[in-house]
Amino acid sequence: MDFELNDDQRLFQRTLREFVEKDIVPVASEWERSGRYPAEIVERFRQMGLFGMTVPEEYGGLALDRVSFALVFEEIARGWMGVAGILGSHSLATWMIAQHGTAEQRDHYLPDLATGARRTGIALTEPGAGTDLQGIRTRAVRSGDEYVINGTKTWITNARHADPLPVLVKTSEETPAHRGMSVLLVDASSEGLTISKDLPKLGYKGTETCEVVLTDVRVPVSRLLGGVEGRGMQQVLSALELGRINIAARAVGVAQCAFEAALGYSRQRQAFGQPIADFQAIQLKLADMATEIQAARLMTYWAAVRSESGAVASEAAMAKYFASEVALKTTMEAMRIHGGYGYSQEFVVERLYRDAPLMAIGEGTNDVQRLIIARALIQGTATLGW
């Protein structure tokens, strides 16, 4: 049992941290407020090979181990959680294509996706179907050598840059519903594919989040992920397990940044003739924050390591649930330590406070995570301890 990063992981972490401090931290608050798209940061992602995190080496990817994968999201979210989302959706889709795609699909898409020449996302949620993905209404009807897709997807990250965009659809009305669900890889140039609007958000800015309308979009049968109908739900759920590790790591990064801001402020802020860090009430808050962040980090890395050997539904759910709740609590406590200044856009905790709630919602709400955990315990597929 080793609780230390290995030499390669530590060097990778240091490289990421230097990049974040140099290229993200100085511009994050200004660009977030102005709504400026972080094109320069995206270019640095390309140069560092980060679009190939989950792409096998044979296709030009990095094929990162899962702890290094988590480190990417922790370090970037520590600088600006919003831009971490650009890599988050992309890495889920590339992993899904690498794991479930046909040989032709992997050969066609993965080399360009690994370099960032192509980018991608994943279109699951609909206006009437979020947590209940089996309730989707987007339909794909077979017509000769093509599928014809009609439907609407919402809350789609990277929608304007995704090529292809994996879309979860119903290819039949089988029951239970998941047996009739498939994933189709829709090229950006497809006629009838429209980005209808950008969705205004509390936080998570820096990447676009859009509504996507598909009207009689024709997709070749060869773009059915895996080449077999009815496996879409399984493919998506396997990707979401990895996504929950990504979200947990982002939550750790946001919480870490909030803690560092609160600690630094408490040392500088004077009240009643002394730094507020000298007051026991502040010390107790800092101690609680530090303990919970470290617990969330260890749980996230534990889930990451476990995921190397297969499915980790309960472990990933635990990490995502716990770490996101820590991020919510820590950002609030950091704001309290800052007092009135924490409510000002001049201080980073204001942005962190707005970014934190997404982690409790994205990749399945925390109530859903609790149900996943409970069911795994009841069914005996998860246990506590070793």
VENDA-V715139 format. One record per residue. SS is DSSP state (H for helix, E for strand, L for the rest). OMEGA is omega in degrees with one decimal (* if undefined). D_FIRST is the distance of its C-alpha to the first C-alpha in Angstrom with 1 decimal. Layout:
BEGIN
{{SS	OMEGA	D_FIRST} {SS	OMEGA	D_FIRST}}
END
This chain:
BEGIN
{{L	-174.6	0.0} {L	-178.7	3.8} {L	-179.5	6.7} {L	170.1	9.3} {L	174.5	11.8} {L	-174.5	12.6} {H	-179.5	16.2} {H	179.3	17.9} {H	179.8	16.4} {H	177.3	17.5} {H	178.3	20.9} {H	178.0	21.3} {H	-179.5	20.6} {H	177.7	23.2} {H	178.3	25.6} {H	-177.0	25.4} {H	178.3	25.9} {H	177.2	28.9} {H	-178.6	30.4} {H	-178.9	30.1} {H	-176.5	31.6} {H	-168.9	34.4} {H	-176.2	35.3} {H	-174.7	34.3} {H	-176.6	34.4} {H	-174.8	38.0} {H	-169.6	39.4} {H	-175.0	37.4} {H	-179.3	39.5} {H	-178.6	42.8} {H	179.0	42.1} {H	-179.0	40.6} {H	-176.0	43.8} {H	-178.0	46.2} {L	-178.8	44.6} {L	178.1	44.4} {L	-173.4	42.4} {L	-175.1	39.7} {H	-179.1	41.0} {H	177.6	39.9} {H	177.3	36.3} {H	178.5	36.4} {H	176.9	37.7} {H	173.7	34.9} {H	-179.7	32.4} {H	-177.1	34.4} {H	-179.0	34.4} {L	179.0	30.7} {L	-172.6	30.2} {H	175.7	28.5} {H	178.4	30.6} {H	-176.4	29.0} {L	-175.2	25.4} {L	178.6	25.2} {L	178.7	27.9} {L	-178.2	27.2} {H	-178.0	28.0} {H	176.9	31.0} {H	178.2	32.6} {L	-178.2	32.0} {L	178.0	28.9} {L	-177.3	25.7} {L	-176.5	23.5} {L	167.1	20.6} {L	-170.3	17.0} {H	176.9	16.4} {H	176.7	14.5} {H	174.5	17.5} {H	178.9	19.8} {H	179.1	18.6} {H	178.7	19.1} {H	-175.0	22.7} {H	176.5	23.6} {H	-175.8	22.1} {H	-179.6	23.9} {H	178.8	27.1} {H	175.6	27.4} {H	176.9	27.0} {H	-179.8	30.2} {H	-174.9	32.0} {H	-176.4	30.5} {H	-177.5	33.6} {H	174.4	33.2} {H	179.6	29.6} {H	178.0	31.4} {H	178.3	33.2} {H	-175.3	30.0} {H	-179.1	28.6} {H	178.8	31.3} {H	-175.9	31.8} {H	176.2	28.2} {H	-177.3	28.4} {H	179.5	31.6} {H	177.2	30.7} {H	-178.3	27.6} {H	178.2	30.0} {H	-179.6	32.5} {H	-176.4	30.1} {H	-169.9	28.6} {H	-176.8	31.9} {L	173.0	34.7} {L	178.0	37.2} {H	179.2	37.3} {H	178.9	40.4} {H	178.8	38.7} {H	-179.4	35.7} {H	-175.3	38.1} {H	-170.8	40.4} {H	-166.3	38.0} {H	-179.7	34.7} {H	178.9	35.9} {H	177.0	37.7} {H	-179.9	35.1} {H	-177.6	32.5} {H	-174.7	34.8} {L	173.6	36.0} {L	167.1	39.5} {L	171.0	39.1} {E	-176.6	37.1} {E	178.6	36.4} {E	179.2	35.4} {E	-173.9	35.4} {E	-178.6	38.3} {L	-170.7	37.4} {L	175.6	38.8} {E	179.5	42.5} {L	-179.4	44.9} {L	-177.5	44.8} {E	176.4	41.4} {L	176.4	38.1} {L	-179.3	35.7} {L	-178.2	37.9} {H	178.6	37.6} {H	178.8	39.5} {H	-178.6	42.5} {L	-179.8	42.9} {L	179.7	46.5} {L	-171.1	46.2} {E	174.0	47.9} {E	-177.7	48.1} {E	-180.0	51.0} {E	176.3	51.5} {E	-177.2	54.6} {L	-178.6	55.1} {L	-178.8	52.5} {E	165.3	51.3} {E	176.1	49.7} {E	-172.9	51.5} {E	172.6	49.3} {E	178.5	50.5} {E	-178.9	48.5} {E	175.4	47.0} {E	-178.1	43.4} {E	-175.8	42.4} {E	-175.8	39.6} {E	176.7	38.9} {E	179.5	37.0} {L	-173.3	38.1} {L	-176.7	41.2} {L	-176.4	43.6} {L	-173.6	41.5} {E	178.5	40.0} {E	14.3	41.3} {E	171.1	40.6} {E	174.4	39.8} {E	-175.3	38.1} {E	175.9	40.1} {E	-175.0	39.3} {E	168.9	42.6} {E	177.0	44.3} {L	173.9	45.8} {L	-179.7	47.2} {L	178.5	47.8} {L	173.1	46.0} {L	-6.7	44.6} {L	-168.0	41.9} {H	-175.1	42.0} {H	179.9	38.7} {H	179.8	40.3} {H	-175.8	42.8} {E	-178.4	40.5} {E	175.3	39.8} {E	176.2	38.7} {E	-179.9	41.3} {E	-173.2	40.8} {E	178.5	43.7} {L	-175.6	44.8} {L	-177.6	45.8} {L	-175.4	49.4} {L	178.0	50.0} {L	-179.6	53.3} {L	176.0	53.0} {E	-174.2	49.5} {E	169.4	50.1} {E	-170.3	48.0} {E	178.9	50.2} {E	169.8	48.8} {E	-177.0	46.0} {L	176.6	44.6} {L	-172.6	44.8} {L	173.6	41.6} {L	-179.7	40.6} {L	179.4	37.8} {L	179.1	35.7} {L	-175.9	38.4} {L	172.0	38.3} {L	-178.8	37.9} {L	173.8	40.6} {E	-164.0	40.3} {E	166.0	43.2} {E	-177.2	45.2} {E	178.9	45.8} {E	178.0	48.9} {E	-177.5	49.3} {E	-178.7	53.0} {E	178.6	53.9} {E	-178.2	51.2} {E	-178.1	51.4} {E	178.7	48.3} {E	177.4	48.5} {H	179.7	47.1} {H	179.7	45.0} {H	170.7	43.0} {E	-174.4	41.7} {H	-179.5	37.9} {H	175.9	37.0} {H	-178.5	40.7} {L	178.4	40.7} {L	171.0	41.8} {L	-179.0	40.1} {L	-174.8	36.4} {H	-177.9	36.2} {H	178.0	34.5} {H	-179.7	31.7} {H	-178.8	31.4} {H	-178.2	31.4} {H	177.7	28.9} {H	177.5	26.3} {H	-178.7	26.9} {H	174.7	26.7} {H	175.9	23.1} {H	178.9	22.3} {H	-180.0	24.8} {H	173.3	23.1} {H	175.6	20.0} {H	-179.0	22.6} {H	178.1	24.4} {H	-179.9	21.4} {H	175.9	20.6} {H	179.7	24.3} {H	177.2	24.4} {H	179.4	21.7} {H	178.1	23.9} {H	180.0	27.0} {H	179.0	25.6} {H	179.0	24.4} {H	179.2	27.9} {H	178.2	29.6} {H	-178.9	27.7} {H	178.6	28.6} {H	-178.9	32.1} {H	179.3	32.5} {H	180.0	31.1} {H	-179.6	33.4} {H	-177.3	36.4} {H	177.9	36.0} {H	-175.2	36.2} {H	-174.6	39.4} {L	179.5	41.2} {E	173.2	43.7} {E	-179.3	45.1} {L	173.4	47.4} {L	179.3	47.3} {E	177.1	43.5} {E	-178.4	40.4} {H	175.2	39.1} {H	178.7	35.7} {H	-178.5	37.4} {L	-175.9	38.0} {H	-179.2	35.7} {H	178.5	35.9} {H	179.7	34.4} {H	179.6	31.7} {H	176.8	30.6} {H	-179.2	30.5} {H	179.2	28.4} {H	178.4	25.9} {H	-179.6	25.6} {H	-177.0	25.3} {H	-179.2	22.6} {H	-177.6	20.4} {H	177.4	21.0} {H	-179.4	20.4} {H	176.1	17.0} {H	178.7	16.1} {H	179.3	17.6} {H	-179.3	15.8} {H	178.2	12.3} {H	178.9	13.7} {H	179.3	15.3} {H	176.4	12.4} {H	178.5	10.5} {H	179.2	13.9} {H	179.1	14.2} {H	-179.9	11.2} {H	-176.6	12.4} {H	178.2	15.8} {L	-175.1	15.3} {L	177.1	15.6} {L	-176.3	18.7} {L	-177.9	20.3} {L	-174.0	18.5} {H	-176.1	21.6} {H	-179.1	20.3} {H	178.7	17.0} {H	178.2	19.1} {H	177.7	21.8} {H	-177.9	19.7} {H	-178.9	18.5} {H	-179.9	22.0} {H	-175.2	23.7} {H	-176.2	21.8} {H	-179.7	21.6} {H	175.9	25.3} {H	175.9	26.4} {H	178.3	24.7} {H	177.7	26.6} {H	-177.7	29.8} {H	-175.7	29.5} {H	179.8	28.5} {H	175.7	31.4} {H	179.8	33.8} {H	176.9	32.8} {H	177.8	33.0} {H	178.7	36.5} {H	179.0	37.5} {H	177.6	36.5} {H	-177.4	38.7} {H	-178.2	41.5} {H	-179.8	44.3} {H	178.6	42.9} {H	-179.6	39.9} {H	-177.5	42.4} {L	177.1	43.7} {L	177.3	42.9} {L	-179.2	43.0} {L	-171.6	39.5} {H	-175.3	36.4} {H	177.4	35.3} {H	178.3	38.2} {H	179.9	36.8} {H	179.3	33.2} {H	178.4	34.7} {H	-179.6	36.5} {H	-172.2	33.5} {H	-175.5	31.0} {H	-178.8	32.8} {H	-177.2	32.3} {H	176.8	28.6} {H	-177.8	29.5} {H	-173.6	31.9} {L	-179.5	30.8} {L	-179.0	29.0} {L	-178.6	30.2} {L	-178.9	31.1} {H	174.1	28.8} {H	176.0	30.9} {H	178.3	30.2} {H	179.6	26.4} {H	177.8	26.9} {H	177.6	28.9} {H	-179.4	26.3} {H	-177.2	23.7} {H	-178.7	26.2} {H	178.0	27.5} {H	178.5	24.2} {H	-178.7	23.6} {H	-178.8	27.2} {H	179.0	27.1} {L	178.1	23.9} {L	175.3	22.1} {L	176.9	19.5} {L	176.0	18.0} {L	179.8	16.3} {L	-173.3	13.1} {L	*	11.2}}
END
